[in-house]
Amino acid sequence: MTRTPKPEPVPGIVVVDKPQGWTSHDVVGRMRRLAQTKKVGHAGTLDPMATGVLVIGIGKATKLLTYFVGHGKSYDGTIRLGESTVTDDAEGDVLESADASVVTDAQIADAVATLTGDIQQQPSAVSAIKVDGQRAYKRVRDGEDVQLPSRPVTVSRFDVLDIRRDGTLVDIDVSLDVSSGTYVRALARDLGAALSVGGHLTALRRTAVGDIDLSSAKTLDELGALVDGGQPLPLLPLATAAASALPTVTIDDRQATALGFGQPIEVGVEPVTAPGVLPPAGSEVAALTSSGTLAAILRPRRGKLSPVVVFETSTTAETPTAVVPDSEAE
């Protein structure tokens, strides 16, 4: 008996407003049930304590998620001065306490300034970064003293919105724009350390991933109500999603056919930068057809654009495939 293959889900990006207390994996599990497919993934993990923008890919859109991960992020949060914790946020036990009431607003402003711009940041030990193949948080839970190396990050905006004082504690509401890989709870820790009173993050809400912000986000309850009511999920189409994550180039039918065979194409129809100029080496671009569909993700190689992932062209099947272009088969 031949089993009929399950139809491919309608591909696209769903922007979820992640609830507090859920892991990013929990959200993926819920979205798999709502979309009725296992082909669901997410870009940019949020800690269980955090809420806000979580980019979810469904079907073929999961191939795009890696290009969202590297985008800058925006957050609103609250930093508490006067207490440091094991996890650098409110989910960890308090390690040390100090009287933060002695810290002035001017001192807070000066310390924030030192944590703005291009800085070196030591990630929180309780993080998903792998150390010798094992997550750092697992090693910490097993009793190890984990010291992760510092790495360069960029905090392009670190605004103090409000300062509230309650006895020996000081709560600071902040808004930030940061590069990918920046830990906001590490910023809270370092702000407290700079002021010699300790600090940790008590609330965090991600407001944007690149150009995708909360205005296009739905809660899981809202998405569930749509599905229960027989309505489709609010999907950002593949081409729109790709254009929000990558530079684009428009291709003609001949080039689409070549990409379907894994062949590189010449630049020239609608260049990404200037006529005859390739994007920087290692910079992927999205190839869109004249009808506005996503054909492939391309990468500059030897003066041409070679396909990395092929989506939908006149010669390809429904499922996107990773390809080895002819120019690389040596």
C-alpha positions in Angstrom: 0.0 0.0 0.0 1.4 3.3 -1.1 1.1 6.1 1.5 0.0 9.4 0.1 2.7 12.0 1.1 1.5 14.7 3.4 1.1 18.0 1.6 3.7 20.7 2.3 2.4 23.4 4.7 1.8 26.9 3.4 5.3 28.4 4.0 5.8 31.7 5.8 7.0 33.6 8.9 4.8 34.0 11.9 5.7 36.7 14.5 4.8 35.4 17.9 4.6 37.6 21.0 6.1 35.0 23.3 4.5 34.8 26.8 6.5 34.9 30.0 7.4 31.5 31.4 7.5 29.7 28.0 10.7 28.5 26.5 11.3 29.2 22.8 11.0 25.4 22.2 7.6 25.5 24.0 6.4 28.0 21.5 7.7 25.9 18.6 5.7 22.9 19.9 2.5 25.0 20.1 3.0 26.3 16.6 3.5 22.8 15.2 0.1 21.9 16.5 -1.5 25.1 15.1 0.2 24.8 11.7 -0.3 21.0 11.7 3.3 20.3 10.6 6.6 19.4 12.3 8.4 21.8 9.9 8.5 24.7 12.4 11.6 26.5 13.8 12.5 29.7 15.5 15.2 32.4 15.1 16.8 34.0 18.1 16.1 32.2 21.4 14.3 34.1 24.2 14.8 33.2 27.9 11.7 31.9 29.6 11.5 35.1 31.7 11.5 37.3 28.5 8.5 38.2 26.4 8.1 39.7 22.9 9.1 39.1 19.3 9.9 35.5 18.4 10.3 34.8 14.7 8.8 31.5 13.8 9.3 29.8 10.4 6.8 27.3 9.0 7.5 24.9 6.2 10.0 26.1 3.6 10.4 29.3 5.6 12.6 27.5 8.2 15.4 27.7 5.6 15.3 31.5 6.1 15.6 31.5 9.9 19.4 31.5 10.0 19.3 34.9 8.2 17.2 36.5 11.0 19.5 35.3 13.8 22.3 37.6 12.9 20.1 40.7 12.9 20.2 43.4 15.6 17.6 43.2 18.4 15.7 45.8 20.3 14.5 45.4 23.9 12.7 47.1 26.8 13.7 45.9 30.2 14.2 46.6 33.9 17.5 46.4 35.7 17.6 46.1 39.5 20.6 47.5 41.3 21.5 46.2 44.8 21.3 42.5 44.1 23.4 40.1 42.0 22.0 36.7 41.1 23.4 33.3 39.9 21.7 33.8 36.4 22.1 37.6 36.2 18.3 37.7 36.0 15.3 37.3 38.4 15.2 33.5 37.9 18.4 32.9 39.8 19.1 32.9 43.5 20.5 36.1 45.0 24.3 35.9 45.5 25.0 39.3 47.1 23.1 42.3 48.3 24.2 45.9 48.7 22.7 49.3 49.5 22.1 50.8 46.1 20.3 53.9 47.5 23.7 55.7 47.6 24.0 55.5 43.8 23.1 58.8 42.1 21.3 59.3 38.8 24.5 60.9 37.4 26.5 57.9 38.4 24.0 55.6 36.6 24.2 57.7 33.5 28.0 57.6 33.5 28.0 53.8 34.0 25.5 53.3 31.2 27.7 55.4 28.9 30.6 53.0 29.5 28.4 50.1 28.3 27.3 51.8 25.1 28.9 51.4 21.7 31.4 48.7 20.8 32.3 46.8 23.9 33.7 43.5 25.1 31.1 41.4 26.9 31.5 38.3 28.9 28.3 36.2 28.4 26.3 35.0 31.4 27.6 31.6 32.6 24.0 30.3 32.6 23.6 30.6 28.8 23.2 28.3 25.9 26.7 28.8 24.6 28.5 25.5 24.2 31.7 24.7 26.1 33.5 21.6 24.8 30.2 20.4 23.2 28.0 21.0 26.3 25.7 23.9 27.0 27.2 26.3 29.6 24.1 26.3 31.7 24.2 22.5 32.0 27.8 22.7 33.3 26.8 25.3 35.8 23.9 23.2 37.0 26.3 20.3 37.4 28.3 22.4 39.8 31.1 23.6 37.5 32.6 27.1 37.7 32.1 28.3 34.1 33.9 31.4 32.9 33.1 32.2 29.3 35.5 34.4 27.3 34.5 37.9 26.5 33.5 38.8 22.9 32.8 41.9 21.0 29.2 43.2 20.9 27.6 46.5 20.0 25.1 48.4 22.1 24.0 51.1 19.7 21.4 52.5 22.0 21.1 52.2 25.8 18.4 54.7 27.0 17.4 55.1 30.7 13.6 55.7 30.7 12.9 55.8 34.5 14.7 55.3 37.8 12.7 54.1 40.8 14.0 53.8 44.3 12.7 51.5 47.0 14.7 51.3 50.2 18.1 49.8 49.3 17.1 48.8 45.8 17.0 50.8 42.6 15.0 49.7 39.5 15.9 51.2 36.2 13.7 50.9 33.1 15.8 50.8 30.0 15.4 50.6 26.2 18.2 49.1 24.0 19.3 48.4 20.5 22.0 45.7 20.4 23.9 43.5 18.0 23.2 39.8 17.7 24.8 37.8 20.5 24.4 40.5 23.1 23.1 39.4 26.5 21.0 42.0 28.1 21.2 40.3 31.5 25.0 40.5 31.2 24.6 44.3 30.7 22.5 44.4 33.9 25.2 42.5 35.7 28.0 44.7 34.4 26.0 47.9 35.2 25.7 46.7 38.8 29.4 45.8 38.9 30.4 49.2 37.5 28.5 50.9 40.3 29.8 48.4 43.0 26.3 47.4 44.1 25.5 44.4 41.9 22.7 44.2 39.5 20.4 41.8 37.6 17.6 41.9 35.1 14.0 41.6 36.4 12.0 42.0 33.2 12.8 41.8 29.5 10.6 42.3 26.4 12.0 42.0 22.9 10.4 44.6 20.7 12.1 44.0 17.4 14.3 41.6 15.4 15.8 43.6 12.5 12.8 45.2 10.8 10.2 42.9 12.3 8.6 44.4 15.4 5.7 43.9 17.8 3.3 45.6 15.4 3.1 42.3 13.4 3.2 40.0 16.4 0.3 37.9 17.7 0.0 36.1 21.0 -0.4 32.3 21.1 -4.0 32.8 22.3 -4.7 35.0 19.3 -3.2 32.6 16.9 -5.1 29.7 18.5 -8.4 31.6 18.2 -7.8 32.2 14.5 -7.1 28.5 13.8 -10.1 27.4 16.0 -12.2 29.8 13.9 -11.1 28.3 10.7 -8.9 31.2 9.7 -5.4 30.8 8.3 -2.3 31.7 10.3 -1.1 35.3 9.5 1.9 34.4 7.5 4.6 36.7 6.2 5.2 35.3 2.7 8.6 33.9 1.8 9.6 36.8 -0.5 8.6 39.4 2.0 10.4 37.6 4.8 13.5 37.2 2.8 13.5 40.9 1.8 13.3 41.9 5.5 16.3 39.8 6.3 18.5 40.1 3.2 19.4 42.3 0.3 17.5 41.3 -2.8 18.1 40.9 -6.5 15.4 40.4 -9.2 16.1 37.6 -11.7 14.5 36.7 -15.1 13.1 33.3 -16.2 16.4 32.2 -17.7 18.2 32.8 -14.5 15.5 31.1 -12.5 15.9 28.0 -14.6 19.7 28.0 -14.1 19.2 28.3 -10.4 16.9 25.3 -10.5 19.8 23.3 -11.8 22.1 24.6 -9.1 24.0 26.8 -11.6 25.4 30.3 -10.7 24.1 33.3 -12.5 25.6 36.6 -13.7 24.9 39.9 -12.0 23.1 42.4 -14.2 19.3 42.3 -14.1 18.8 44.3 -11.0 22.1 44.5 -9.1 22.1 44.6 -5.3 24.5 47.5 -5.1 25.6 49.2 -8.3 25.6 47.9 -11.9 28.0 45.0 -12.2 29.0 45.1 -8.5 28.6 42.1 -6.3 27.6 42.3 -2.6 30.5 41.8 -0.2 32.0 38.3 -0.1 30.1 36.0 2.3 27.0 38.2 2.1 23.9 36.3 1.0 21.2 37.9 -1.1 17.6 36.8 -1.9 16.8 36.2 -5.5 13.2 37.2 -6.4 11.4 36.4 -9.6 9.7 39.1 -11.7 6.4 37.8 -10.3 7.6 38.5 -6.7 8.3 34.9 -5.5 11.4 33.8 -3.7 13.6 31.7 -6.0 16.8 31.2 -4.0 19.3 32.4 -1.5 22.6 33.3 -3.3 26.2 34.0 -2.4 28.9 35.8 -4.4 31.5 33.4 -5.8 34.1 34.0 -8.5 32.3 37.0 -10.0 28.9 35.3 -10.0 26.0 34.6 -7.6 25.8 31.0 -6.7 22.7 29.3 -5.1 23.0 28.3 -1.4 19.3 27.2 -1.1 16.9 26.9 -3.9 13.2 27.5 -3.2 10.7 27.7 -6.0 11.6 28.1 -9.6 10.1 26.7 -12.8 12.3 23.6 -12.6 12.4 22.9 -8.9 10.3 20.8 -6.6 8.2 22.1 -3.8 10.8 21.5 -1.1 13.8 23.8 -1.0 17.2 22.1 -1.4 20.7 23.0 -0.4 22.8 22.8 -3.6 26.4 22.6 -4.6 26.7 24.9 -7.6 28.7 23.7 -10.6 31.4 26.3 -9.9 32.0 24.6 -6.5 32.0 21.0 -7.7 35.7 20.6 -8.1 
